Amino acid sequence: MNAVLQNLSLVDVAIAALLIVVNGAVSMALSLGLGRKLALAAVRTVVQLLAIGYVLGWVFANAHWYVVLPVIAVMTIVAGLAGAARGAHTYAGQRADSIVSIWISAWLVAAIGLFAVIRIHPWYEPQYAIPILGMILGNTLTGVSLAIERMAEELTARRDRVDMALALGATRWEAAQGPARQAVRAGMIPTLNQMTVVGVVSLPGMMTGQVLAGQSPLQAVRYQIVIMFLIAASSALGTVGAVLLTYRRLFSADHRFLASRLLERREAR
């Protein structure tokens, strides 16, 4: 028996939206002060998803490379900016480092997936290229964001030891490799955790979507395995790239730790 999903009306969406009240109740009960942020996040969710729905509808109707390429470029830049937006410390060039590391890793891995594994023709078919790259970008920005944040925190906390190592003749990499390892580990852990429980605790979005669309569960699983490995590879490359770029920003060629470049981030009010 094949069930057919019904189209959702605005009333159906509104009923689901009421569930955000649960989050507001938790915030009020525990005095978390998150009511305003929750409301803003809910509004942004609706507006952003409606906007992308209309944009994708237009893109799908105009499936040309010169249409798809700007769309995925904008997605990548937004992901890069989001990857640089967290953490207690920042430095000049952090946004550029985040964008570059996410751009190179995500596009390289997505190209391998589209050309060598899934073999989409043409490669810019928006039905495949945009969702696949979007999943890779979303997970890569998480790794990059955590890696940059941890690198800055570790260097701030270990400043005395870093300076001492450099004073005793250590190279800049010898002094920075401890924080760098911790940063890479922090960036890769979310993907590793996701891979550990996938299919047991959670059913990933792509697999769920294919099953709901009537695809064979085994075929859906194969696609999800491919996506998980693409995500893992991109997250690893992006994380390492972000850490290396951060390292080059904060250590000079003459083996000095440029701690003055690390600035406390001003929280938006």
C-alpha positions in Angstrom: 0.0 0.0 0.0 1.5 3.3 -1.1 0.4 6.3 0.9 0.3 9.7 -0.9 1.4 12.7 1.0 -1.2 15.5 1.0 -0.4 19.1 0.2 -0.1 21.1 3.4 -2.3 24.1 3.8 -1.4 27.3 5.6 -3.6 26.2 8.5 -1.6 23.0 8.8 1.6 25.0 8.9 0.1 27.3 11.5 -0.8 24.3 13.7 2.8 23.1 13.6 4.1 26.6 14.3 2.2 26.6 17.6 4.6 24.0 18.8 7.2 26.8 19.2 5.2 27.7 22.3 6.8 24.7 24.0 10.2 26.4 23.6 8.8 29.7 24.9 7.3 27.9 28.0 10.6 26.3 28.8 12.4 29.7 28.5 9.8 31.3 30.8 9.8 28.5 33.3 13.6 28.5 33.7 14.0 32.3 33.3 16.3 31.8 30.3 15.5 35.1 28.7 15.2 33.5 25.3 11.7 34.5 24.4 12.7 37.3 22.1 15.3 35.2 20.4 12.9 32.3 19.9 10.3 34.6 18.3 12.9 36.1 16.0 14.3 32.6 15.1 10.7 31.4 14.3 10.0 34.4 12.1 13.3 34.0 10.3 12.7 30.3 9.8 9.4 31.0 8.1 10.6 33.9 6.0 13.8 32.3 4.9 12.2 29.0 4.0 9.4 30.7 2.1 11.9 32.8 0.3 14.1 29.9 -0.7 11.0 28.0 -1.8 10.1 30.7 -4.3 13.7 31.1 -5.4 14.1 27.3 -6.0 10.9 27.2 -7.9 12.2 29.9 -10.2 15.6 28.2 -10.5 14.1 24.8 -11.3 12.1 26.4 -14.1 15.3 28.0 -15.4 17.8 25.2 -15.1 20.9 26.8 -16.6 24.4 26.9 -15.3 24.5 30.7 -15.2 21.4 30.6 -13.0 22.5 27.7 -10.7 26.1 28.9 -10.2 25.2 32.3 -8.6 22.7 30.6 -6.3 25.2 28.1 -4.9 27.9 30.9 -4.7 25.5 33.0 -2.5 24.8 29.9 -0.4 28.5 29.3 0.1 29.2 33.0 1.0 26.4 32.9 3.5 27.7 29.7 5.0 31.2 31.2 5.3 29.8 34.3 7.1 27.8 32.1 9.4 30.9 30.0 10.2 32.8 33.1 11.4 29.9 34.5 13.5 30.4 32.6 16.7 33.0 32.5 19.5 34.1 34.9 22.2 37.1 36.0 20.2 37.7 37.2 16.6 40.5 38.5 14.4 40.8 40.5 11.2 40.3 38.2 8.3 38.2 35.6 10.1 35.3 35.9 7.7 37.6 35.5 4.7 39.3 32.4 6.3 35.9 30.9 6.9 34.6 31.5 3.4 37.7 30.2 1.7 37.9 27.0 3.8 34.2 26.2 3.3 34.2 27.2 -0.4 37.2 25.0 -1.3 36.3 22.0 0.7 32.6 21.9 0.0 32.9 22.6 -3.7 35.7 20.1 -4.2 33.8 17.3 -2.4 30.5 18.2 -4.0 32.2 18.0 -7.4 33.5 14.5 -6.7 30.1 13.5 -5.6 28.2 14.9 -8.6 30.8 14.0 -11.3 32.3 10.7 -10.0 29.7 9.1 -7.7 26.2 10.2 -8.5 27.1 11.2 -12.1 24.5 13.9 -12.6 24.2 15.2 -16.2 24.3 18.1 -16.6 26.2 18.8 -13.4 24.2 21.9 -12.7 20.8 20.1 -12.5 19.4 22.2 -9.7 17.2 19.3 -8.3 20.4 17.5 -7.3 23.2 20.1 -7.2 21.6 22.6 -4.9 20.3 20.2 -2.2 23.5 18.1 -2.2 25.8 21.1 -1.9 23.5 22.6 0.7 23.8 19.6 2.9 27.6 19.6 2.5 27.8 23.3 3.3 25.6 23.1 6.3 27.7 20.5 8.0 31.0 22.0 6.9 30.2 25.4 8.3 29.5 23.7 11.7 32.9 22.1 11.7 34.7 25.3 10.5 32.9 27.4 13.0 33.8 25.1 16.0 37.4 24.8 14.8 38.0 28.5 14.5 36.3 29.1 17.9 38.3 26.4 19.6 41.6 27.6 18.0 41.1 31.1 19.3 40.0 29.9 22.8 43.0 27.5 23.1 45.5 30.1 22.0 44.0 32.6 24.5 44.1 30.1 27.3 47.5 28.8 26.5 49.1 32.2 25.7 51.8 31.9 28.4 52.8 28.4 27.3 52.8 29.4 23.6 55.0 32.5 24.3 57.4 30.4 26.5 57.8 27.8 23.8 58.6 30.4 21.2 61.0 32.1 23.6 62.8 28.8 24.1 63.3 28.4 20.3 60.3 26.5 19.2 58.9 27.2 15.7 55.5 28.7 15.3 54.0 25.4 14.4 55.6 23.6 17.3 54.1 26.2 19.6 50.7 26.1 17.9 50.2 22.4 17.2 48.5 21.6 20.5 45.8 24.2 20.1 45.5 23.2 16.4 44.9 19.6 17.2 42.2 20.5 19.7 40.6 22.8 17.2 40.5 20.1 14.5 39.2 17.6 16.9 36.4 20.0 18.0 35.4 20.6 14.4 35.2 17.0 13.4 33.4 15.6 16.5 29.8 16.7 15.4 30.1 14.8 12.1 31.6 11.8 13.8 28.8 11.8 16.3 26.2 12.0 13.5 27.8 9.1 11.7 27.8 7.0 14.8 24.1 7.2 15.4 22.8 7.6 11.8 20.1 5.0 11.0 19.9 4.0 14.7 18.9 7.1 16.5 18.0 9.4 13.6 17.0 9.0 10.0 18.7 11.7 8.0 16.8 14.2 5.9 17.7 13.0 2.5 16.9 9.4 3.3 13.6 10.4 4.9 12.7 12.5 1.9 13.4 9.8 -0.6 11.4 7.2 1.4 8.4 9.7 1.7 8.7 10.2 -2.0 8.3 6.5 -2.6 11.9 5.5 -3.3 13.1 2.1 -2.3 14.5 2.2 1.3 17.7 0.4 0.2 18.3 2.9 -2.6 17.6 5.7 -0.2 20.1 4.2 2.2 22.8 4.0 -0.5 22.3 7.7 -1.3 22.5 8.6 2.3 25.7 6.7 2.8 27.2 8.6 -0.1 26.0 11.9 1.4 27.4 11.1 4.8 30.8 10.3 3.4 30.8 13.5 1.3 29.9 15.5 4.4 32.6 13.8 6.5 35.2 14.5 3.9 34.2 18.1 3.4 34.0 18.7 7.2 37.5 17.3 7.7 39.0 19.3 4.8 37.2 22.5 5.8 38.2 22.1 9.5 41.8 21.6 8.8 41.8 24.4 6.2 40.2 26.8 8.7 42.7 25.9 11.4 45.7 26.4 9.1 44.4 29.7 7.9 43.8 30.9 11.5 47.3 29.8 12.4 48.8 31.8 9.6 46.9 34.9 10.7 48.0 34.7 14.3 51.6 33.7 13.9 54.2 35.7 11.9 56.8 34.3 9.6 59.5 35.1 12.1 57.8 32.8 14.7 56.0 35.3 16.9 52.5 34.8 18.3 50.5 37.9 17.3 48.2 37.7 20.3 47.1 41.4 19.8 45.2 40.3 16.7 42.8 38.3 18.9 40.0 40.6 19.9 37.0 40.0 22.2 33.8 39.8 20.1 31.1 42.3 21.0 27.8 40.6 21.5 25.0 42.0 19.4 22.3 43.5 21.6 
